[in-house]
Amino acid sequence: MITDHCSLKNMNIFKLATDSVQGIQPYQPGKPIEELEREYGIKNAIKLASNENPLGPSPFVLEAMQASLKNIARYPDGNGFALKKALAKKHGVDMDMITLGNGSDNLLELVARTFVTPAHSVIFSQYAFAVYPIVAQAIGARAIVTPAKNWGHDLTAMQAAIRDDTRLIFVANPNNPTGTWVDKPHLKAFLDAVPEHVLIVMDEAYFEYASENPDYPNSLEWTTDYPNLIVTRTFSKAYGLAGLRVGYSISHPDVANLLNRVRSPFNVNHLAIVAATAALDDSEYLKKSVALNRAGMQQLTQAFNKMKLEFIPSLGNFVSVNVGDGANVYEWLLRQGVITRPLGEGYGMPQHLRVSIGTAAENAAFIEALGMRMKNEE
């Protein structure tokens, strides 16, 4: 049969997708440095938009990756044995509780694909991580968005929102982009109250930064008590491996078994496995990352106070600040060679910018540029 190419040209391919996929607004990552410099003819731009580690990767990790390059013609270990073994030792859990992912985002999607159908509802908070609504909508599930309280999760409202068809609740702790967190007593009470048939994903991408706070809970301590609890973490932030995309979840072995059935073969590449395994051994690098973040947070928040700008207290490696007109200030900063993250589209926070914590020099450049803009507004 001969295909009518004219009719193919007129075909609306978009309509072939499911209704739920057609309605998705794609996730917008932070603008790359190369793109900004190309568009505006700027040199030496700085990026404070994507919550990356300004230290770069650990030298120990780079050495391990270099030594493993000779093996990249081979498929990676599909089970990720070495990394799982290292994670099990670090966290004091059994290896059969671990699922590896291509970044923790991959695990959020895996959970939804494994347990949620269009007949189910998914609960998450207002101002929560933008991937949650994307995941829910891609499956065709009903999203229940609970109002935030002081920019953060209102666990009482989330508990009240549970319906008979609710299968999954996403809780980001601390939350991106607001940096807010849920403390131990409130989270424990929430876990006790949620029905067993409802899975709870504790998204702890910023755990290493937040764990300095004595009120911040380590949810891994509760995974044996709550079979419906899934904790996700990543190597993209404090460990400085964002470009390699490797994360993991820890859950009841039966949950992990199901996730590993849905997980794509070789979803974590060879270099990522080697790098993440090596990173777990470099405790000094992790300490430096956390210390740099602590100092940078103080540097930024002191500057905001001096400029009389309201900001949301954060336990992450970023802070969201009210600059009045986020979109315009974002564009102005771009022309000064500073990339931040506007929070209007996708998050409904048009007055805010999210600023990742960089090196002291990068933070100072941002502060100087923002200060110039604020003076112009006076």
Phi, psi and omega per residue, in radians:
M1 nan 2.278 -3.133
I2 -1.527 2.255 -3.117
T3 -1.409 2.365 3.068
D4 -1.437 1.757 -3.064
H5 -1.173 -0.479 3.099
C6 -1.123 -0.712 3.131
S7 -1.195 -0.583 3.107
L8 -1.128 -0.678 3.140
K9 -1.098 -0.512 -3.112
N10 -1.581 -0.064 -3.100
M11 -1.229 2.397 3.087
N12 -1.586 1.581 -3.107
I13 -1.057 -0.575 -3.111
F14 -0.957 -0.646 -3.084
K15 -1.270 -0.200 3.114
L16 -1.331 -0.376 3.122
A17 -1.297 2.790 3.087
T18 -1.146 2.725 -3.127
D19 -1.026 -0.687 -3.099
S20 -1.147 -0.683 3.139
V21 -1.234 -0.643 3.123
Q22 -1.039 -0.525 -3.067
G23 -1.552 -0.009 -3.095
I24 -1.270 2.341 2.950
Q25 -1.632 1.995 -3.048
P26 -1.006 2.572 3.075
Y27 -1.140 2.320 -3.125
Q28 -1.809 1.874 3.107
P29 -1.296 2.927 3.081
G30 -1.109 2.573 -3.115
K31 -1.116 2.258 3.097
P32 -1.187 2.618 3.106
I33 -1.013 -0.756 -3.098
E34 -1.056 -0.668 -3.132
E35 -1.165 -0.765 3.126
L36 -1.088 -0.820 -3.102
E37 -1.132 -0.591 3.110
R38 -1.226 -0.746 -3.074
E39 -1.260 -0.683 -3.006
Y40 -1.899 -0.001 -3.120
G41 1.139 0.565 -3.092
I42 -1.709 2.555 3.044
K43 -2.045 2.676 3.083
N44 1.037 0.687 3.067
A45 -1.204 2.737 3.076
I46 -2.106 2.536 -3.102
K47 -1.988 2.018 3.069
L48 -2.184 0.880 -2.985
A49 -2.099 -0.380 -2.924
S50 -2.128 0.313 3.067
N51 0.976 0.686 3.117
E52 -1.540 2.861 -3.131
N53 -1.482 2.040 -3.077
P54 -1.231 -0.214 3.119
L55 -1.278 -0.311 -2.986
G56 1.338 3.122 -3.098
P57 -1.242 2.723 3.074
S58 -1.116 2.389 3.058
P59 -0.994 -0.587 3.104
F60 -1.088 -0.697 3.107
V61 -1.167 -0.749 3.141
L62 -1.077 -0.680 3.098
E63 -1.098 -0.756 -3.138
A64 -1.124 -0.698 3.117
M65 -1.159 -0.746 3.133
Q66 -1.033 -0.757 -3.126
A67 -1.164 -0.408 -3.073
S68 -1.663 -0.058 -3.069
L69 -1.037 -0.524 -3.103
K70 -1.114 -0.251 -3.072
N71 -1.786 0.131 -3.037
I72 -1.319 -0.139 3.029
A73 -1.335 -0.218 3.136
R74 -1.711 2.638 3.011
Y75 -1.118 2.597 3.094
P76 -1.246 2.917 3.025
D77 -1.146 1.920 -3.071
G78 -1.081 -0.378 3.135
N79 -1.655 -0.220 3.132
G80 1.038 0.739 -2.998
F81 -0.964 -0.851 -3.065
A82 -1.062 -0.762 -3.128
L83 -1.214 -0.733 3.113
K84 -1.083 -0.699 3.127
K85 -1.094 -0.759 3.134
A86 -1.146 -0.707 3.119
L87 -1.163 -0.715 3.133
A88 -1.076 -0.720 3.124
K89 -1.159 -0.768 -3.089
K90 -1.116 -0.732 -3.014
H91 -1.738 -0.060 3.128
G92 1.161 0.697 3.124
V93 -2.152 2.923 3.078
D94 -1.396 2.577 -3.126
M95 -1.071 -0.508 -3.100
D96 -1.331 0.057 3.043
M97 -1.673 -0.058 -2.988
I98 -1.832 2.388 2.990
T99 -2.208 2.293 3.131
L100 -1.656 2.578 -3.125
G101 -2.425 2.821 3.061
N102 -1.398 1.272 -2.926
G103 1.446 2.794 -3.139
S104 -1.227 -0.391 3.058
D105 -0.991 -0.706 3.139
N106 -1.039 -0.653 -3.127
L107 -1.256 -0.626 3.068
L108 -1.040 -0.748 3.104
E109 -1.173 -0.709 3.136
L110 -1.050 -0.747 3.130
V111 -1.058 -0.824 -3.128
A112 -1.112 -0.765 -3.136
R113 -1.130 -0.536 -3.089
T114 -1.384 -0.633 -2.955
F115 -2.059 -0.236 -3.000
V116 -1.983 2.459 3.069
T117 -2.212 3.043 3.067
P118 -1.079 -0.250 3.114
A119 -1.464 -0.063 -3.058
H120 -1.885 2.870 3.009
S121 -2.007 2.667 3.140
V122 -2.198 2.310 -3.093
I123 -1.885 2.360 2.977
F124 -2.678 2.927 -3.018
S125 -1.581 2.677 2.897
Q126 -0.981 2.493 -3.124
Y127 1.165 0.282 3.114
A128 -1.481 3.041 -3.075
F129 -0.912 2.303 -3.010
A130 -1.137 -0.279 -3.137
V131 -1.248 -0.480 -3.090
Y132 -1.040 -0.899 3.108
P133 -1.127 -0.561 3.108
I134 -1.118 -0.800 -3.139
V135 -1.065 -0.805 -3.118
A136 -1.115 -0.771 -3.083
Q137 -1.230 -0.614 -3.140
A138 -1.051 -0.574 3.140
I139 -1.473 -0.356 -3.094
G140 1.589 0.241 3.120
A141 -1.352 2.803 3.113
R142 -1.491 2.189 3.132
A143 -1.578 2.262 3.030
I144 -1.966 1.949 -3.089
V145 -1.797 2.010 -3.119
T146 -1.558 2.511 -3.141
P147 -1.069 2.458 3.103
A148 -1.336 2.784 3.055
K149 -2.174 2.031 -3.072
N150 0.931 0.778 3.106
W151 1.258 -0.010 -3.070
G152 -2.092 -3.078 -3.126
H153 -1.209 2.299 2.999
D154 -1.768 1.666 -3.047
L155 -1.118 -0.538 3.087
T156 -1.108 -0.761 3.111
A157 -1.164 -0.651 3.136
M158 -1.174 -0.694 3.099
Q159 -1.119 -0.738 -3.137
A160 -1.171 -0.387 -3.095
A161 -1.424 -0.178 -3.097
I162 -1.110 2.292 3.107
R163 -2.052 3.019 3.127
D164 -1.044 -0.525 -3.100
D165 -1.617 0.050 -3.123
T166 -1.251 2.246 -3.131
R167 -2.056 -0.389 -2.983
L168 -2.574 2.415 3.029
I169 -2.202 2.247 3.044
F170 -1.717 2.236 3.044
V171 -2.235 2.038 3.096
A172 -1.648 2.140 -3.062
N173 -2.459 1.790 -0.040
P174 -1.259 2.833 -3.049
N175 -1.518 2.501 2.996
N176 -1.923 2.114 0.427
P177 -1.873 0.120 -2.994
T178 -1.549 -0.386 -3.133
G179 1.376 0.027 -3.141
T180 -1.248 2.805 -3.097
W181 -2.495 2.820 3.083
V182 -1.860 2.316 -3.089
D183 -1.482 3.035 -3.032
K184 -1.056 -0.923 -3.086
P185 -1.047 -0.753 -3.116
H186 -1.198 -0.670 3.134
L187 -1.201 -0.728 3.118
K188 -1.065 -0.757 3.104
A189 -1.097 -0.648 3.111
F190 -1.136 -0.808 3.120
L191 -1.048 -0.662 3.113
D192 -1.149 -0.572 -3.014
A193 -1.510 -0.443 -3.075
V194 -1.293 2.303 3.128
P195 -1.035 2.646 -3.059
E196 -1.115 -0.462 -3.094
H197 -1.393 -0.078 3.132
V198 -1.793 2.086 3.125
L199 -1.393 2.463 3.118
I200 -2.056 2.068 3.045
V201 -1.699 2.010 3.031
M202 -1.636 1.831 -3.103
D203 -1.508 1.790 -3.053
E204 -1.978 0.901 -3.109
A205 -1.081 -0.439 -3.077
Y206 -1.931 0.431 -3.053
F207 -0.937 -0.810 -3.019
E208 -1.079 -0.571 3.079
Y209 -1.352 -0.699 -3.030
A210 -1.316 -0.448 -2.995
S211 -1.157 -0.201 3.049
E212 -1.170 -0.448 -3.113
N213 -1.379 2.169 -3.065
P214 -1.139 -0.359 3.135
D215 -1.539 -0.117 -3.096
Y216 -1.438 2.294 -3.077
P217 -1.511 2.554 2.967
N218 -1.700 1.721 -3.012
S219 -1.125 -0.355 3.128
L220 -1.053 -0.443 -3.140
E221 -1.144 -0.304 -3.064
W222 -1.879 0.017 -3.063
T223 -1.133 -0.513 3.126
T224 -1.370 -0.370 -3.124
D225 -1.553 -0.407 -3.075
Y226 -2.218 1.721 -3.131
P227 -1.092 -0.320 -3.137
N228 -1.605 0.134 -3.133
L229 -1.704 2.238 3.081
I230 -2.154 2.152 -3.135
V231 -1.869 2.202 3.114
T232 -1.975 2.445 3.090
R233 -2.451 3.019 -3.026
T234 -2.514 2.785 2.997
F235 -1.743 0.087 -3.039
S236 -1.355 -0.395 -2.999
K237 -1.750 -1.604 -3.034
A238 -1.101 -0.468 -3.127
Y239 -1.537 -0.110 3.007
G240 1.230 0.571 -3.084
L241 -2.098 0.594 -3.067
A242 -0.994 -0.659 -3.092
G243 -1.232 -0.276 -3.126
L244 -1.644 -0.290 3.082
R245 0.980 1.436 3.064
V246 -2.522 2.223 3.090
G247 -2.448 -3.113 -3.139
Y248 -2.730 2.780 3.003
S249 -2.200 2.661 3.059
I250 -2.212 2.250 -3.027
S251 -2.721 3.137 3.013
H252 -0.975 2.483 -3.112
P253 -0.949 -0.599 3.135
D254 -1.193 -0.641 3.076
V255 -1.162 -0.804 3.129
A256 -1.071 -0.673 3.108
N257 -1.029 -0.788 -3.131
L258 -1.184 -0.731 3.120
L259 -1.076 -0.685 -3.127
N260 -1.236 -0.336 3.043
R261 -1.294 -0.595 -3.107
V262 -1.509 -0.499 -3.107
R263 -0.973 2.373 3.102
S264 -1.150 2.519 3.069
P265 -1.057 2.430 3.091
F266 1.000 0.674 -3.117
N267 -1.241 -0.280 3.039
V268 -2.017 2.145 -3.014
N269 -1.336 2.947 -3.036
H270 -1.041 -0.858 -3.106
L271 -1.130 -0.611 3.106
A272 -1.130 -0.741 3.110
I273 -1.094 -0.800 -3.141
V274 -1.089 -0.807 -3.088
A275 -1.135 -0.790 -3.114
A276 -1.145 -0.690 3.114
T277 -1.094 -0.762 3.120
A278 -1.166 -0.642 -3.099
A279 -1.078 -0.606 -3.132
L280 -1.127 -0.378 3.139
D281 -1.539 -0.187 -3.058
D282 -1.750 1.332 -3.093
S283 -1.189 -0.521 -3.139
E284 -1.154 -0.689 3.100
Y285 -1.087 -0.761 -3.136
L286 -1.084 -0.718 3.102
K287 -1.076 -0.728 3.119
K288 -1.111 -0.711 3.135
S289 -1.062 -0.819 -3.114
V290 -1.170 -0.711 3.134
A291 -1.139 -0.740 3.097
L292 -1.069 -0.705 -3.140
N293 -1.145 -0.717 3.135
R294 -1.077 -0.800 -3.135
A295 -1.167 -0.697 3.137
G296 -1.170 -0.656 3.091
M297 -1.068 -0.750 3.113
Q298 -1.127 -0.714 3.141
Q299 -1.053 -0.803 -3.098
L300 -1.239 -0.821 -3.057
T301 -1.188 -0.587 3.059
Q302 -1.110 -0.680 3.113
A303 -1.164 -0.706 3.116
F304 -1.105 -0.739 3.105
N305 -1.066 -0.714 -3.139
K306 -1.134 -0.621 3.127
M307 -1.495 0.012 -3.127
K308 1.031 0.741 3.085
L309 -1.846 2.261 3.105
E310 -1.298 2.433 3.082
F311 -2.387 2.823 -3.131
I312 -1.687 2.071 3.110
P313 -0.929 2.354 -2.970
S314 -2.297 2.513 2.996
L315 -1.846 0.154 3.129
G316 -1.650 -2.816 3.052
N317 -1.848 0.695 -3.112
F318 -2.768 2.895 3.055
V319 -2.566 2.437 3.128
S320 -1.766 2.235 -3.013
V321 -2.184 2.448 3.131
N322 -1.478 1.930 -3.120
V323 -1.921 0.135 3.104
G324 1.649 -1.250 3.099
D325 -2.116 1.605 -3.021
G326 -1.034 -0.735 -3.076
A327 -1.126 -0.786 -3.115
N328 -1.226 -0.689 3.113
V329 -1.163 -0.672 3.076
Y330 -1.008 -0.845 -3.135
E331 -1.117 -0.678 3.134
W332 -1.131 -0.746 3.121
L333 -1.123 -0.606 3.091
L334 -0.993 -0.734 -3.126
R335 -1.232 -0.244 3.028
Q336 -1.661 0.052 3.111
G337 1.457 0.394 -3.132
V338 -2.128 2.123 -3.140
I339 -1.750 2.115 3.019
T340 -2.091 -2.902 -3.116
R341 -2.209 1.948 3.052
P342 -1.270 2.570 -3.017
L343 -2.048 0.292 3.101
G344 -1.243 -1.151 -3.136
E345 -1.260 2.223 3.099
G346 1.662 -0.508 -3.097
Y347 -2.129 -0.272 3.130
G348 1.203 0.569 3.120
M349 -2.195 1.175 -2.975
P350 -1.157 -0.304 -3.135
Q351 -1.522 -0.176 -2.985
H352 -1.858 2.621 2.877
L353 -2.031 2.457 2.969
R354 -1.715 2.232 -3.090
V355 -2.059 2.106 3.045
S356 -1.300 2.579 3.113
I357 -1.433 2.181 -3.135
G358 -1.885 -2.740 3.008
T359 -1.231 2.932 3.119
A360 -1.011 -0.694 -3.131
A361 -1.201 -0.709 3.115
E362 -1.148 -0.748 3.095
N363 -1.057 -0.724 -3.119
A364 -1.129 -0.678 3.121
A365 -1.126 -0.732 3.090
F366 -1.106 -0.800 -3.118
I367 -1.055 -0.752 3.126
E368 -1.092 -0.776 -3.126
A369 -1.155 -0.772 3.130
L370 -1.136 -0.682 3.118
G371 -1.062 -0.687 3.089
M372 -1.076 -0.739 -3.135
R373 -1.148 -0.750 -3.111
M374 -1.143 -0.617 3.088
K375 -1.145 -0.656 3.123
N376 -1.143 -0.435 -3.123
E377 -1.396 -0.346 -3.077
E378 -1.236 nan nan
